[in-house]
């Protein structure tokens, strides 16, 4: 199944600091039909967005190791602004550690900024991404 927006496949700008999680997550997202721009951390992500032309992505998905969800949302917003994306582009943060009572939940922290308390069930993340990308294309 290819995720298509207009006449091109959907592109996710993925910032994944966890070297062990990155291969599985990228494989799952590609299997779902997404094209990916992959940064291995914030420094790498800032290099991507500091180029002359803006990145052409539809959603920013980040996992920052050792950061609180609130810190990750703040840093993700800064990254999105630096990339010249507007606030309408969805930002999804996947926290490094998930409290048991929040596992498997998606929380809208404001506008198009979400925290996905990912429970290793790719269905949950897939559902959130589909919902956000469908909404943002309208």
C-alpha positions in Angstrom: 0.0 0.0 0.0 1.6 3.3 -1.1 0.7 6.4 0.8 0.1 9.0 -1.9 -0.4 12.7 -1.6 -1.4 14.3 -4.9 0.8 12.6 -7.4 3.7 11.7 -5.1 4.3 9.3 -2.2 4.1 10.7 1.3 7.4 11.7 2.8 8.2 11.5 6.5 11.2 13.4 8.0 12.3 10.9 10.6 14.7 11.9 13.4 15.6 8.7 15.3 18.5 8.8 17.8 18.2 5.2 18.9 20.6 3.2 16.7 19.0 -0.1 17.6 15.4 1.1 16.9 16.1 3.0 13.7 16.5 0.0 11.3 13.2 -1.6 12.4 11.3 1.6 12.4 12.5 2.7 8.9 11.7 -0.8 7.6 8.2 -0.7 9.0 7.5 2.8 7.6 8.9 1.9 4.2 6.8 -1.2 4.1 3.8 1.0 4.7 4.7 2.9 1.6 6.2 6.0 3.1 9.3 7.7 1.7 11.7 8.7 4.4 14.3 11.3 5.0 16.3 9.9 8.0 18.4 11.8 10.5 20.3 10.0 13.1 19.8 12.7 15.7 19.2 16.4 16.2 22.6 17.5 14.9 22.1 15.4 11.8 18.5 16.8 11.5 19.8 20.4 11.8 22.2 19.8 9.0 19.3 18.5 6.8 17.2 21.6 7.5 20.0 24.2 7.2 20.3 23.6 3.4 19.4 26.2 0.8 16.1 24.6 -0.2 13.4 23.5 2.3 12.9 19.8 2.9 9.9 18.5 1.1 8.3 16.4 3.8 4.7 15.9 4.9 5.3 15.0 8.6 8.1 15.2 11.2 8.5 12.0 13.4 11.1 12.2 16.2 12.5 10.0 19.0 15.1 11.8 21.1 16.9 9.5 23.5 17.0 10.7 27.1 14.6 13.7 26.6 11.2 14.1 28.2 8.2 14.2 25.9 7.9 17.9 26.6 11.5 18.6 25.7 11.2 16.5 22.5 8.0 18.5 21.4 9.9 21.8 22.0 12.9 20.6 20.0 10.7 19.2 17.3 8.9 22.5 17.0 12.2 24.3 16.7 13.4 21.9 14.0 10.1 22.3 12.1 10.5 26.1 12.2 14.1 26.0 11.2 13.1 23.8 8.2 10.7 26.5 7.2 7.7 24.3 7.8 4.6 25.9 9.1 2.8 24.8 12.2 0.2 22.9 10.2 2.7 20.2 9.3 2.2 17.3 11.8 4.9 16.7 14.4 4.8 13.3 16.1 7.1 12.7 19.1 7.8 9.1 20.2 9.2 9.3 23.8 12.2 7.2 24.7 10.5 5.9 27.8 6.8 5.3 28.2 4.9 5.4 31.5 2.8 2.2 31.9 -0.5 4.2 32.2 0.2 6.0 28.9 1.4 3.1 26.8 -0.5 2.8 23.6 -2.0 6.3 23.8 -1.7 9.3 21.4 -2.0 12.7 23.0 -2.6 15.9 21.1 -0.4 18.5 22.9 -1.5 21.4 20.7 -2.4 22.1 17.1 -0.7 19.5 15.0 1.8 18.4 17.7 1.3 14.9 19.0 3.0 12.5 21.5 2.6 8.9 20.5 3.3 6.7 23.5 4.2 3.8 21.2 3.7 0.3 22.5 5.6 -1.6 19.8 2.4 -2.1 18.0 2.9 -0.7 14.5 -0.8 -0.6 14.1 -1.1 2.3 16.6 1.6 4.4 14.9 0.2 3.6 11.4 -3.3 4.7 12.5 -2.0 8.0 13.9 0.1 8.8 10.9 -2.7 8.0 8.5 -5.1 10.1 10.4 -2.7 13.1 10.6 -1.6 12.9 7.0 -5.2 12.5 5.7 -6.2 15.6 7.8 -3.3 17.7 6.7 -4.0 17.0 3.0 -7.4 18.6 3.2 
